[in-house]
């Protein structure tokens, strides 16, 4: 029973991380959209675009880990 609790705890932690990453991604997209609309395309804009790419990849990795943990629960 301890293994199930450990996996559930890990899933909960990953879900919270997923929520934080999505919130940061939304804020970043809003920020780069504002910079684009203000025609203020500079280093901050490009840094935001790069951050969107990395956040998207990180969200994908976290989602895959959540799925893997849920699948491991089915095996128990």
C-alpha positions, -999 to +999 in steps of 0.1 A: +000+000+000+029+023+006+039+022-031+004+034-041+006+063-017+040+073-030+028+073-066-003+092-057+018+118-039+041+121-069+012+126-092-002+154-070+032+171-069+034+169-107-001+182-111+008+213-090+039+218-110+019+215-142-005+242-130+024+266-121+040+260-155+008+267-174+002+299-154+037+311-162+032+302-199+000+321-201+016+352-184+046+349-208+024+348-238+004+378-226+037+396-221+051+389-255+017+397-271+018+431-253+053+438-265+044+428-300+013+450-301+033+479-287+058+473-315+085+470-288+103+440-303+137+437-286+157+414-265+129+410-239+105+399-267+129+373-280+137+361-246+099+356-240+096+336-272+124+313-262+109+309-228+076+299-244+094+271-263+111+258-232+080+260-210+060+242-237+086+214-237+087+213-199+049+210-198+050+182-223+076+163-202+055+168-170+024+156-187+042+125-199+054+118-164+019+122-150+006+098-176+034+073-168+026+075-131-011+070-137-003+040-159+019+025-132-011+028-108-032+006-131-005-021-129-008-023-091 
